Each structure stands twice: as structure tokens, then as C-alpha cells.
Amino acid sequence: MQRPTTRRRFLAGLGCGALSATPLLGTLAHLTGATRASAQSLPPGDDYRALVCILLAGGNDSFNMIVPHDPDEYDDYLASRSDLALPRDELLVVSPASLDRDFGFHPSMPELQGLFEAGRLATIHNVGTLVEPVTLAGIEAQTARLPLGLYSHSDQIRQWQTSVPDDREALGWGGRLADLLGDVNPQAEISMGISLAGTNDFQAGASTREFSITDTGSIPIFGFGDPDPIQVAREASIRSLVDAYYRNLLEQAFADRMAAGIRNDEIFSAAIAGAPTLDTSFSEAPLSQSLRMIAETISVREALGMRRQTFFVLVGGWDHHDEVLATQAPMLAGVSRALDEFDRALGELGVRDEVTTFTISDFGRTLTSNGRGSDHGWGGNQLVMGGAVRGGDAYGTPPPLYPDNPLDTGRGRLIPTLSTDEYFAELCLWFGVSPGDLTSVLPNLERFASSSPANPPVGFLLG
């Protein structure tokens, strides 16, 4: 016998992608007054800035993405990588401005070579999660404080998004960024953080959460806008239920969340419908299409009331324990092509200087081969792109790649010489966080650096 449908059961059974805009518990916290303790405001103005985070999920083998070209250093790389090494004469050579030696991009990434030479792309070397600065001697003596689950996908992929390596319950640093800047988008009704990968740790804040979209637009409630009479009646019923008042706090929080989801979908859909048609063409690959949608969203930033935004994109499949040479090449080619397309679209929109795109990944890989692949490592290399980037240069310290070097904890798992905190601090300063508020976003930073706009921790971004 079918149980009767009550108002409570009907509400509990609803689900929609647009609800990710505001989490239920976050709504409940808001209703009870449990909001952020403090927030920073930006100086008055209409300037716009956006951070685009691309997660290469699985642990990109970045030692084959950026390879030393200097003969002696290449020989060290070859000795460590053996059957994983790329031929030196196939590398796409670049000359970092601050170094006296060349590097080479993977041969499948000619677009990145061009962006680097144009001064809109920089490489970040040997960056990784760190609780505090450590040495090989401290690790061997078991006195060093190390990140939780150092070689675990679930732990490391989360820590790159939170930049808190000794707390599994930490919020995302993009979410803390939105919490801190608070009312910087006073006219906006949707979140500062927009995700093309659904719910994520990066944009999870104490009072904010991501607004999820797809590469075709927002994620409406199933059946909304459908002219079918049954769906029209269903939509009317849902709207009447969420507009009602509930004495139960959780029921009211859920109804408020549902109403916000409906409203956010309507706001975003109306804005994106007015996006200009881009002349820049994008490939049909998922990353390219995600970046196309981000470009379109940026183009309607004024309609959305946005002065600051973060975007989150996930590209999976980088856990190359086998066949790394054959599998990684087309994937790196896709990243290179998508970044170039995105750069050209931002140029078309006139916002290259206002958007900074950066990569993160679970961890680097082992320098040594496991047969035809590489295993989970620690420090690795990342990419930063944008008009505000001091491009054409390498940042951080390119690590030694010879076997058993002073950073090698075993099998070429390299101790990072640059923490994620320092990497992200530079992005936060550029985004508008004051030096005094950096530790509100990156609580682990004070163990590594004292940062100011005049003295950023790494130096890859203009003020």
C-alpha cells in the first residue's frame, strides 16, 4: 500500500542541482545567527578580479609536464626517470627570465610554450602540502610534522583545496576567501564561488558555498519550465511549498534553501542568456567547454553584480600508475589547448588582466618508474596563467632530479620547497585580501612566510 504524501515527505523527496548554492546547514547557521566572526571590505570601486582553479585530479606527473633541458640536469632527469623520460630533442624549449638554464614543456603542449613566451604563463616548481618546513633528516628521525595521509588521494586532494594539511575538517580556502570578503558583491544574489564540478572542498566556507553550473548553464529543478501540464502543476506545487512558513527550523531552512536554488537558477539563466557570442572557438573537450562557460559567465559579471568571483573546474584521470607516456600525452594536450582557448576568449572580452587561472593536483609523482608508470609522490609543478602574471619565468626552486638527492624521501618522492600556503597567498593578495587578513584564509601560512603586496611570498603576480 502506498503511503500518503505529506507536505514534509514531499519536501524531503525533492532534489535539484541548484540547491548547491547554499548548503542546508549553512542556511541553518544563518538563521540562528552563527555567521562569520569578521569580514574584510575592499576599497570602493568597480574593479573586477576572478580566480579560476583547475584541479588535475589523481596526481599529475608534472615532472614530465615541465622537464629540465640543460644537458647536465636532463641527464639527472634521465637517470631517475629511465623508461618514463621524454626525449630531450622533443621538448618544447623555453628560457625562464630569472634562470640561467632552459626548461622544456611536454611536446604535446605547444600552446603553453607560446603563452610562456608571450609573458602570460608562469611555472611554479616543487610546490606541495606542508605542515611546516621539513628536512630529510627530520623525516628520517621521525621528528618532522607531516601532512595527514601524505600519499592518500582523498587526503591530499582535500588538503590542496583547504591548504590545511593537519586538519581533515578544515573549510576550503576559496570558501574562507568568500567568507572574509563577505559583502564585496553587494548586488549579487548568487555565490561568489561558481563550480563546474559540483560540490567541492575548495569553495566550502562557514557561511558561503558554491553555486553549481554545467557547461550549458545552471542546473534547474527537474521539470521547471516544462510546458507539460503535469510538470506545470508540479512546479506550482513546489513553489507554493517553499513559499510557506514552517515552525520547524530545519524544515524552514530546507524551504529557504529550495527557494534560493530556484531564484539563483532564474538569475543566472537570465544573465547568461544575454552573454555575447564569442568569436573564439573552443574544442568539444570537457575542460574546453567548462572554460568556455566560465568566459561567458565572466562576460555577464555586471548583470550578476559580481566584483570578485572564484571558479572551480575538475579534470580527472591523472593517476597514471601505468602507461604514463601514452596516457598523459593527449591529456596534457587537452589542458594546453583549453588554456590557450580561454586566454584568447579573455583577450576578446578585454579581461586578461582581471582573471588568473591556476592548477592544483593531489601530489606529484615518483621520479622512478614502477614499470611503465609512476606512483604517488609529494612535491610537483603547477601552472599559472593571466595578464597579471609575471609570465615567461619559473617560480619556486626547481628541485634536483638526480637519484637520492637531498629532497628525495624514497623513489624520487620530493620534499616540497614551496608550500601550498605560499602559492595561494600570492593569489589571495592579488584578489584583494589584505596582508593582515591572509591567515584568516590560510591559517597555516604564518609557519612559512610574512607577506605583503610589496613583498609577496613567491612573486609571480603583479600587484
N, C-alpha and C positions, 0 to 999 in steps of 0.2 A: 504494500500500500504506500503510495507516495505521500510524504509528509507535506503539510500545507506550507506555503511560502509566507513567511512573516517579513515585516519590514527589516528586522535585524538580519534574518537569513539572506534576504535579497541583497542588502548592503555588503554582507560578508562575502557573498559569492562574486562580487564584481571585481574586475581586474582590467587595467589598461596601462599601456606604456607611459602615457602622460603623467601617471601618478608618481613617477620617479622624480618629478620636480621638487617635491617636498616630502621627506620621509615621515611616516606616521609618528614615530617617537619625537622627531624634531618638531612636528606640529604640536604635539602634546607638551613638549618643553616650552614652546612659545606660549601656549595657553596658560600655563602655570607660572609664567614669568621667568623661567630658567633660561635666560638668554646669555649671550657672551658678556664677559665682565667689562670689556673695554673695546673701543674701536678707534681706528685712525681715519681721519678725513684727509683727502687731497686738497691742495690749494684750489680755489675757484678756477674754472676754465672749461674748455670743451675738448681738450686733448683726448686722444684715444690710444689705448695700447691693449694688445692681446698676446697671450702666451698659448702656443699650440704644442701640446705634449704628445709625442708619438711613442707608444710603448711597443718595443720589439719583444714580444712575449715568448719566453722559452730560453733566452740566453743567447744573444747573437755572438757568433765567433768573430769578434771585432778585430782580432789580430790578423785576419785575412781581409778585413774591410779597409784598414789602413796599415800599410806594410813599409818597413824601412827600405830605402833604395840605395843608401850609402853602401858601398861594397862590403866593408867590414861588418856593419850592422846587419846587412842582408845575410851574410854568411852565418852570423849568430842565429838569426831567424830560421834559416835553413837547417841548421844543426838541431834546433829544438823541434821544429815542425815536421821534419822528414817528409813523409808522403803527403802531408797536408799543405806543404809550401807551394805558393804560386810562383811561376817562372818570373824571374826578375825582369826579363825583356818584355813581358806583357803588362807590367804595372803602368798605370796612368800617372805619370810623374808630376809632382807639384813641389814648389820650393817655398816652405813657410818663411815669412819675413824675418822672424826673430831667431831662426836656427841657421846653422852653417851646414846643414845637410838636407837632402831631399827625402820625401816620402812618396809612396805611390798608392793611389786608390785601386781597389779591386778593378780588374779590367772590364767588368760589366757596369761600371759607374761613370761613364764619360760626362754625364750632365753635372755630377758633383765636382768633377775636375774643373769644368767650366765655371761653376758657381764659386769655387775656391779662388780661381784666378781672377774672377770679376770682383772679388772682395766682399762677397755676401755669404760666405760659408767659412766656418772655422772648425777645427778638430779639437776635441778635448781628450786628453790622454791619461790613461791609468786611473780612472775615477771609479769609486765603489763605496759600498756601505762601510762605515767605521763608527765604532762607539767612541773611540779616541785614537790618537796617533799610536801606532804599534810598530814594533820591530820584529824581525825574525827571531832574535834572541829571546824576546819576551814571549813569543808564541811557543817556542821550544821549551822554555822554562815554565809554561802554563801560568804566567802571571799577567798576560795581556787580556784585556776585556774585549771579547769578540762579539760580533752581531749574532743574534739568536738564529739558529738554523742556517748557518752560513752558506751551505751549498744546497739548501732546500728551495725548490721553486716557489712554494706557497709563501715562505717567509721572505725570501729576497724580492719577489715581485711586489709584495706588500711594502717592504721597507724602502724600496725605491720610490714608492708613491707617498709614504709618510715621512721619510727621512728621519725616522726614529728607530734605530736598529736594536734597541734593548727593551722594547715595549710592543707586544703584539696587539694591544688595544688602542694604539695611537690613531688619531684622526689624520686625514691626508693633508699634505702641506698646501695643496691647492684649495682645500676646504678651509683651512686656517687662514689662508690669504684672503678668501672671500669674507670670512668672519671678521677679520681685522679691518678691512677696508669698508665693510658694512654698507654705508649709505652712499657710496661713491656713484652708484647708478640710481639716483633718486626717482627717476621717471620710469624705471624698468619694473615690470611685474614678473618677469621670468628670471631664473637664476643667473648669476654671473658666470657660472660654470656650465658649459654645454658639452655633452658627451655623445659621441657617435659609437660608443661601445657599451651602452647601458650603465648600470650601477657600477661604480668603481671606487677604489680607496682614495685615489688622488684628490677627488673633489668632495670628499666627505668631511663636512665641518660640523661644529657644535650646533649651529643654527642655520646652516645652508647645506644644500645638496645639489647634485647635477640636474639639469633638465636634459632628458634623453631625446635624441632625434635619430633619424636614419639618413642615408644619403639621398633620400627622396623627400625628406621633410619631417615634420613632427609625427608622433605616434598617437593617433587619436583613439578614443574608446571604440571598440568594435561596433560597427553598425551606425555610428554617428554620421549624419549627413546622407545616409542611405534613404532614397525615396520610397523604398518598400514600406507599405502601411504598417507591417508588424514592427519593423525597425523604427519607424517614426513614433509609434506608440511606446516602444521600449525606451527610446531617447527621452521622450516626455516624462516617463515614469522615473527614470534615473535623475533627471533634472529636478523633479518635484521632491524626490527623496533627499538629495543633497542640499536643497534649499530649506529643508525643515530644521527645527531646533530640537536638540537631543539633550536630555538631562544627564545622561551618562557621558562622562568626559571622553572616554575612548571612542564612543560612537560619534560624538560631535567632532573629535579630531579626524576620524576617518571621513566623515562627510565634508569637512573643510578641505581635507586633502583631495578628495574627489572633485570638489568644486574648483579648487586651484588647478588641478590637472586639466579639466575641461576648459577653463579660462586660458591657461597657458597655451594649450593647443590652438585655440582660436586666435590668440595674439600672434603666435609665431607663424601660423599658416597665413594670416592676413599680411604680415610683414614680408614673408618670403615670396608671396605672390607678386610683390612689387619689385623683386630683385631684378637688376638689369641683366640682359643676356650677355654672357661673356664671350668675347672673341677667342679667348684661349681655349684650346681643345684639351680635354682630359681623356686618358685611356679608360677602358672599362674595368680595369683592375680595382679591387675594393679600396685600397689606400687612395688611389687617384680620385675615385668617386667621393670618398669621405672628405678629402681636401677640397674638392670642388664645392661640396655643400658648405664647408667652413668659409670658403671665399664668398659664396653667395650670402651667407649669414652675416659676414663682416660688411658686405655691401649695404645691408639694411640696418646697420647698427644704430642709426639715428631714429629710425622708426621703432626700434626695440628699446630705445632710451639707454643705450649702453655707452659708457665711457671706459670701462675696463671689462675684459672677458678672458676666460680661460676655456680652452678646448681640449678634449681628450680623445685620442684615437688609438686603437689596439690593432696590431698586426701580429698574428700568431704563427707558430710553426718553426721557431728558431732553435729548437732543442735538437741539434744535429749530432747525435751520438754515432751516426753512420752516414756515409756518402756526403760528407760536408761539401766537398768540392763541386759535385754535380748538383746538389740541392740548393746550396746557398747562392750560387751564381744568378739564377733567374729571380730569386727573392731580392737580392741586393739591386739588381737591375730595376725591379719594380719600385723600390724605395728611391733610387736615383731619379728615375723618370717622374715619379709623383712629386718629389720635391721641386724639380725643375718646373713642372706644370704649375704648381702652387705659386712659386716665385713669380712666374710670368703673369699669372692672374692677379697677384697682389700689385705688381707693377702696373697692370692695366687699370686697377682700381685706385692707384696712387697712394697705397698704404704700405709699401715695403718697409718704411722706417718705423711703422707703428706695430708691426707683427713680428714676433720672434718665435721660431719653431725649433724645438729641441727633441733629441731622442733620449730614451732611457731603456734599460733592459735588465732582466733579472740579475745577471752577472756576466763576467767574461767567461772564457773557456780555458781549458788546459792548453798550454803550448804544445804538449806532447800528444801524439796520436794514440788512439785506442785501437787502431787497425785501419779504419777509413773515416773516423770521426773524431770529435773531441768531447770531453766531459765537462762537468760543471766546474767553473773557476771562480774568480773573485774580481780583481780589477780589470777594467776594459776601456775601450774607446767609444766616444759618443760624438754626435754632430750637432752643431747649432747654426741656424740659417736666419738671415734677415738683413734689412737695410741698416739696422742699428748695430749689427755685429761687426767687430773689428776683424773682418774676414781675411782670407789669404794667409792665415797664420795658425800655429799649433799652440795650444794652451795646456797647462799642467806640465808634468815631466814625462816625456816618452820613456818608458821603462827599458832596462836592459833585457834582452830576449835570449841571451845565451843560457845553456843549461846550468842549473844550480847557482843562479845569480843571487845577490843578497835579498831580493824580494821574493824569491821562489820558496813557497811553503811545501812544495812537492808537486812534481809533474807539470811544473810551469803554472801553478796557481799563484798569481802575483798579488802581493800585498798592495792595495791602492795607495798611491801617494797624494791623491786628492779625494777628499770626502764628498759625498753627495751634498752635504750641507753647504760646502763652499761653492760647489757648482750651482746649486739652487739659489744661494744667497745673491749671487750676481743677477739672476733673473728677477728675484724679488725687488732688489734695489731699482732695477730698470723699470719695473712695473709700477713703482711708486711707494713702496714700503720705506719708511724712514729707518735709518741705521739703528735708532734706539728701539724700534719695534721688531727688528729682524728675529729676535729669539722668540717672539710670540708665534712666528710662523715656523721657525727652525730652532726648536729648543736645544738641540744638540750642537748648534753652531759655535757656542762660546768655548767649546773644547778645542776648536781649531783656529778661529780667525777673529780678528777685530776689523769690522768692515765699515766703510763709509763710501758715499758716492765718489769722493775724491780718491779713495784707496780701496777699490773693490777687491774681493779675495782672489780673483783669477785674472780679470782684465779683458775678457772677450767682448764686452758690451760697451758702447758709448753711453754717456750719461743721458 
